[in-house]
Amino acid sequence: MEISLEQAIEIHAKALKKRHKNHAPHEAREHAQRLKDVNDHHGHHVWIKVAAVAEQMLVEEAWEHKGED
């Protein structure tokens, strides 16, 4: 089974969110920076996307909970 890069990004974002909760985007950005520090520019770009997806997931989750009030 092959998955796309976008699917992999979403999977990693979900896993980070589950493990690190609200700190998921921060963790992804730290990982991105470590990759940039070793000149892995593609990896850096991908992990910046992971951070953005994790952040969006947190925003959507907050809106869902706000609707429950």
N, CA, C and O atoms as a DFTB+ gen file, in Angstrom:
276 C
 N C O
     1  1       0.840      -1.177       0.000
     2  2       0.000       0.000       0.000
     3  2       0.890       1.247       0.000
     4  3       1.793       1.377       0.826
     5  1       0.628       2.134      -0.911
     6  2       1.400       3.358      -1.019
     7  2       0.538       4.541      -0.572
     8  3      -0.645       4.630      -0.901
     9  1       1.157       5.436       0.178
    10  2       0.427       6.636       0.596
    11  2       1.120       7.863       0.018
    12  3       2.320       7.850      -0.256
    13  1       0.345       8.910      -0.159
    14  2       0.904      10.149      -0.699
    15  2       1.630      10.921       0.404
    16  3       1.475      10.639       1.592
    17  1       2.413      11.884      -0.018
    18  2       3.104      12.736       0.950
    19  2       2.094      13.486       1.812
    20  3       2.289      13.623       3.019
    21  1       1.022      13.969       1.202
    22  2      -0.002      14.691       1.967
    23  2      -0.644      13.776       3.019
    24  3      -0.924      14.222       4.131
    25  1      -0.876      12.513       2.680
    26  2      -1.427      11.572       3.657
    27  2      -0.431      11.328       4.788
    28  3      -0.813      11.254       5.956
    29  1       0.841      11.206       4.437
    30  2       1.875      10.990       5.460
    31  2       1.962      12.185       6.398
    32  3       2.127      12.026       7.608
    33  1       1.852      13.376       5.836
    34  2       1.882      14.592       6.653
    35  2       0.717      14.583       7.639
    36  3       0.891      14.891       8.818
    37  1      -0.463      14.230       7.154
    38  2      -1.635      14.186       8.035
    39  2      -1.475      13.123       9.123
    40  3      -1.833      13.358      10.277
    41  1      -0.945      11.969       8.762
    42  2      -0.725      10.899       9.743
    43  2       0.243      11.373      10.832
    44  3      -0.009      11.162      12.019
    45  1       1.339      12.005      10.436
    46  2       2.312      12.491      11.420
    47  2       1.706      13.585      12.297
    48  3       1.954      13.624      13.502
    49  1       0.922      14.463      11.702
    50  2       0.281      15.524      12.486
    51  2      -0.671      14.931      13.521
    52  3      -0.694      15.376      14.669
    53  1      -1.453      13.937      13.124
    54  2      -2.381      13.289      14.066
    55  2      -1.622      12.607      15.195
    56  3      -2.015      12.695      16.358
    57  1      -0.534      11.927      14.847
    58  2       0.253      11.230      15.873
    59  2       0.869      12.230      16.853
    60  3       0.855      12.004      18.063
    61  1       1.408      13.331      16.332
    62  2       1.975      14.356      17.212
    63  2       0.913      14.962      18.111
    64  3       1.152      15.192      19.296
    65  1      -0.259      15.219      17.546
    66  2      -1.352      15.800      18.331
    67  2      -1.767      14.857      19.452
    68  3      -2.030      15.289      20.575
    69  1      -1.823      13.587      19.143
    70  2      -2.198      12.599      20.166
    71  2      -1.137      12.547      21.270
    72  3      -1.465      12.463      22.454
    73  1       0.120      12.596      20.873
    74  2       1.213      12.451      21.834
    75  2       1.514      13.743      22.597
    76  3       1.773      13.711      23.800
    77  1       1.479      14.882      21.891
    78  2       1.924      16.130      22.503
    79  2       0.812      17.157      22.719
    80  3       1.064      18.263      23.197
    81  1      -0.416      16.786      22.364
    82  2      -1.577      17.679      22.541
    83  2      -1.316      19.050      21.911
    84  3      -0.958      19.127      20.736
    85  1      -1.489      20.124      22.673
    86  2      -1.355      21.487      22.159
    87  2       0.077      21.849      21.748
    88  3       0.298      22.850      21.067
    89  1       1.036      21.035      22.161
    90  2       2.435      21.307      21.822
    91  2       2.845      20.661      20.495
    92  3       3.998      20.787      20.083
    93  1       1.926      19.977      19.828
    94  2       2.251      19.280      18.578
    95  2       2.869      20.192      17.519
    96  3       3.896      19.831      16.944
    97  1       2.286      21.355      17.240
    98  2       2.912      22.216      16.225
    99  2       4.342      22.633      16.604
   100  3       5.232      22.685      15.754
   101  1       4.538      22.922      17.871
   102  2       5.871      23.307      18.352
   103  2       6.869      22.166      18.146
   104  3       7.991      22.389      17.691
   105  1       6.455      20.952      18.481
   106  2       7.326      19.788      18.309
   107  2       7.690      19.604      16.837
   108  3       8.839      19.312      16.507
   109  1       6.708      19.774      15.958
   110  2       6.963      19.625      14.521
   111  2       7.929      20.711      14.031
   112  3       8.823      20.435      13.230
   113  1       7.748      21.936      14.510
   114  2       8.652      23.023      14.094
   115  2      10.071      22.793      14.601
   116  3      11.039      23.102      13.906
   117  1      10.198      22.250      15.812
   118  2      11.532      21.932      16.337
   119  2      12.201      20.870      15.472
   120  3      13.390      20.964      15.167
   121  1      11.429      19.860      15.080
   122  2      11.970      18.811      14.218
   123  2      12.382      19.415      12.871
   124  3      13.441      19.092      12.333
   125  1      11.537      20.289      12.339
   126  2      11.852      20.964      11.077
   127  2      13.161      21.742      11.191
   128  3      13.985      21.714      10.276
   129  1      13.349      22.425      12.295
   130  2      14.571      23.203      12.482
   131  2      15.799      22.303      12.545
   132  3      16.845      22.634      11.987
   133  1      15.673      21.164      13.226
   134  2      16.802      20.227      13.285
   135  2      17.173      19.755      11.878
   136  3      18.353      19.615      11.559
   137  1      16.170      19.513      11.043
   138  2      16.437      19.086       9.673
   139  2      17.101      20.205       8.872
   140  3      18.021      19.958       8.093
   141  1      16.636      21.414       9.065
   142  2      17.230      22.562       8.374
   143  2      18.689      22.739       8.791
   144  3      19.545      23.070       7.971
   145  1      18.959      22.515      10.076
   146  2      20.320      22.663      10.596
   147  2      21.309      21.704       9.943
   148  3      22.508      21.980       9.900
   149  1      20.807      20.570       9.430
   150  2      21.675      19.610       8.743
   151  2      21.475      19.681       7.223
   152  3      21.801      18.744       6.494
   153  1      20.932      20.813       6.769
   154  2      20.737      21.090       5.343
   155  2      19.771      20.141       4.644
   156  3      19.892      19.912       3.440
   157  1      18.820      19.591       5.381
   158  2      17.763      18.780       4.768
   159  2      16.580      19.711       4.511
   160  3      15.639      19.777       5.302
   161  1      16.647      20.417       3.406
   162  2      15.639      21.428       3.116
   163  2      14.291      20.819       2.752
   164  3      13.248      21.389       3.073
   165  1      14.303      19.674       2.091
   166  2      13.031      19.005       1.772
   167  2      12.359      18.545       3.067
   168  3      11.166      18.772       3.265
   169  1      13.125      17.903       3.943
   170  2      12.580      17.460       5.223
   171  2      12.056      18.622       6.046
   172  3      11.009      18.519       6.684
   173  1      12.786      19.724       6.029
   174  2      12.353      20.925       6.744
   175  2      10.996      21.390       6.216
   176  3      10.084      21.676       6.992
   177  1      10.876      21.462       4.914
   178  2       9.629      21.910       4.285
   179  2       8.462      20.989       4.660
   180  3       7.365      21.459       4.962
   181  1       8.707      19.689       4.638
   182  2       7.662      18.719       4.973
   183  2       7.216      18.894       6.423
   184  3       6.018      18.887       6.703
   185  1       8.161      19.050       7.343
   186  2       7.800      19.171       8.754
   187  2       7.157      20.509       9.092
   188  3       6.417      20.609      10.071
   189  1       7.429      21.532       8.299
   190  2       6.697      22.788       8.457
   191  2       5.235      22.544       8.081
   192  3       4.332      23.090       8.714
   193  1       5.002      21.729       7.059
   194  2       3.626      21.370       6.683
   195  2       2.966      20.542       7.783
   196  3       1.784      20.730       8.073
   197  1       3.716      19.633       8.393
   198  2       3.178      18.840       9.512
   199  2       2.737      19.784      10.632
   200  3       1.660      19.606      11.202
   201  1       3.549      20.770      10.945
   202  2       3.204      21.743      11.993
   203  2       1.926      22.486      11.638
   204  3       1.059      22.678      12.491
   205  1       1.804      22.905      10.384
   206  2       0.612      23.650       9.953
   207  2      -0.640      22.780      10.042
   208  3      -1.696      23.254      10.462
   209  1      -0.528      21.518       9.651
   210  2      -1.682      20.617       9.721
   211  2      -2.053      20.356      11.178
   212  3      -3.236      20.350      11.520
   213  1      -1.074      20.144      12.030
   214  2      -1.346      19.923      13.458
   215  2      -2.026      21.146      14.059
   216  3      -2.955      21.023      14.857
   217  1      -1.558      22.318      13.669
   218  2      -2.157      23.552      14.174
   219  2      -3.612      23.671      13.712
   220  3      -4.488      24.046      14.491
   221  1      -3.856      23.356      12.462
   222  2      -5.222      23.408      11.936
   223  2      -6.121      22.410      12.660
   224  3      -7.276      22.717      12.955
   225  1      -5.608      21.236      12.945
   226  2      -6.382      20.229      13.682
   227  2      -6.769      20.756      15.063
   228  3      -7.895      20.551      15.518
   229  1      -5.837      21.432      15.721
   230  2      -6.127      21.978      17.046
   231  2      -7.187      23.073      16.969
   232  3      -8.062      23.156      17.832
   233  1      -7.111      23.906      15.944
   234  2      -8.113      24.967      15.757
   235  2      -9.486      24.353      15.525
   236  3     -10.474      24.775      16.127
   237  1      -9.543      23.354      14.648
   238  2     -10.825      22.707      14.362
   239  2     -11.393      22.027      15.604
   240  3     -12.598      22.070      15.854
   241  1     -10.508      21.400      16.377
   242  2     -10.950      20.744      17.610
   243  2     -11.505      21.769      18.596
   244  3     -12.520      21.522      19.248
   245  1     -10.842      22.911      18.703
   246  2     -11.309      23.967      19.606
   247  2     -12.687      24.466      19.173
   248  3     -13.557      24.691      20.014
   249  1     -12.891      24.642      17.857
   250  2     -14.191      25.086      17.353
   251  2     -15.271      24.051      17.643
   252  3     -16.403      24.405      17.973
   253  1     -14.920      22.775      17.521
   254  2     -15.897      21.711      17.799
   255  2     -16.315      21.760      19.273
   256  3     -17.498      21.636      19.587
   257  1     -15.355      21.938      20.162
   258  2     -15.660      21.994      21.587
   259  2     -16.423      23.263      21.943
   260  3     -17.264      23.259      22.842
   261  1     -16.127      24.343      21.236
   262  2     -16.842      25.589      21.479
   263  2     -18.326      25.427      21.127
   264  3     -19.196      25.991      21.791
   265  1     -18.598      24.656      20.084
   266  2     -19.969      24.405      19.679
   267  2     -20.750      23.559      20.666
   268  3     -21.981      23.551      20.650
   269  1     -20.030      22.841      21.532
   270  2     -20.665      21.981      22.536
   271  2     -21.168      22.792      23.727
   272  3     -22.010      22.321      24.491
   273  1     -20.658      23.995      23.883
   274  2     -21.035      24.834      25.035
   275  2     -22.447      25.371      24.905
   276  3     -22.918      26.091      25.785
